[in-house]
Amino acid sequence: MEKMGSKSFLGSIVMLFISRIEITFAFTWTAAMGCIMAGHGIPPLRPTLIAIATSLFLSLAVYLYNDVIDREMDAASVNPRKQERPIAMGKVPVSHAMLFIYVCGTLGLFSAYMINRFAFALSVIFLVVLTFYSYPPVRFKKMFIMKSVVTSVGPSWSLLIGGLAVSGAITAPLLFVSVLEAMFVFMMLPALADSFDVKEDAQFGVKTLAMVLSWKQKIQMMAVAVVAYFGATMFSYNYFSFNVIVPAAVTIFSVALLNQLRKMPEDFEPDFTTMTRKLAYAYYVLMPLFMAIGSMYLPFF
């Protein structure tokens, strides 16, 4: 019978958290940016911390549940990031992982309820949809296109949670940035995420855009995403009352990312694609920051 000592369980929690630190940072960061945007500056501390806690706990719950369901896929993957996940390697027992998932899900929903009923309802929907992404009888992950759609909308949800925590409503600027962020992730996924997993996905019956698009088409998708982000911002920043920091920063970083895409090899090359992934991740993280700064009432802009 599997023992669950306090020391081993705490060790499991640490390993599980570290294994998903990139995605939890994306969720908590966007929640914080949503708070700043809604507050037009430094937001109140208590609702900001609640929004961050909601995003942290619920993102951990759904992504670690995915790791439990996909442990055989991850173990068979040629992608070191997936191979080295603690559940796939057997370093963390499934019983420890599931207990931590239940705790995170409960704490996340409790935190969402502390914000307001709308945030709670939005969080329940998020939890159900992202759970169904992995849950075997439904398994959105195996539904073509749905896999990318569900994955892309997650962090945008946390941006809205941040706004709800501070202002009690989803404002037009928040919704605008959420849509742009989801679009950006959706267009980047085939090249910068799913291309690493083509063999693994084919082996386990998962069909992705990375399998049906050529490498050139994937690069074009990424370029379209950057141009669309840039264009939408240029045409609407004044309408949403963003200050001039937004168009200036978006222009600089869009040009930098497009320049990186221009250098992409003609065929998939893991090392260069990994470097591009890091730059795209920085773009994704920094854009809400620029929007948050742009929403501040600065007398000199």
C-alpha positions, 0 to 999 in steps of 0.5 A: 500500500502506498504511503503518504508521509507528510515529508514525501507529500510536501516534496511531491508538492514542490516537484509538481509546482516546479514542473509547471512554473512556466504556465503558472507564471503566465496565469498569475502574471496575466491576473496581476496585469488585469488588476492593474488595467482595471485599477488604472495604476497600482490596484488594491492589494487584497483583491489583487492577491485573491485574483492571483491565488485564484489563477495560481490554484486553478491553473495548477489543478487543471495542468497537473490533472493533464499531467496525470492523464498524460503520464504515459504520453509524457514518458514516451515523448522525445521532448525533454520538458515532458519526459522530465515531468515528475509524474511521468518519471514516477517521482511523484505518486499519482495519489499525491498528485490527485490529492494536490489537484483536489486541494488546488481546485477547492482553494481556487474556487473558494478564492474565486467566490471571494471575488464575486459570483461572476468570477466564481461562475467564470472559474467553474466554467474554466475548471470544467472546460480545462478538465474536459481537455484531459478527462478521457471520456471527453478528451478535448485534447483529441478533438482537432482544433479544440485542443488549440482553442482550449489551450489558448484561452486559459491565461486570457481567463485569468486576465478577466479574473484580475479585472473582476477582482478590482473593478467588479466588471469585464471592461472593453479594454480587458476583453480586447487584450484577452482576445488578442492574447488568446489569438496570439497563443492559438497562432503560435501553438502549431510551430512553437509547441505542437511541432515538438510533439508530432510523433508522440501525438500521432502515437496516442491518437491526437491530431493537431494543426502541427500535423496538417500544416507545412513548416512554412505555413506555421511560420506564416501563422506566427507572422500573421499573429504578430501583425494582427496584434500590432495592427489591432493595437495601432487602430484601437489604442486611442479608442480604449484610452491607452497612452502612447506607451502602448503603440511604442512598445508594441511596435518595438517588440513586434518588429523584434519578433518578426525579425526572429521569424524572418530568420526561421530555418526552412525546416523544423529545427528544435534549437532555433524553434526553442529560442523563438519560443522563448522570444514569443513567450516574452512577447506574450508576457510583456504585451499585457504589461504594456497595456497595463502601463498604457491604462494608467493615468500618466500626466506626462503621456 
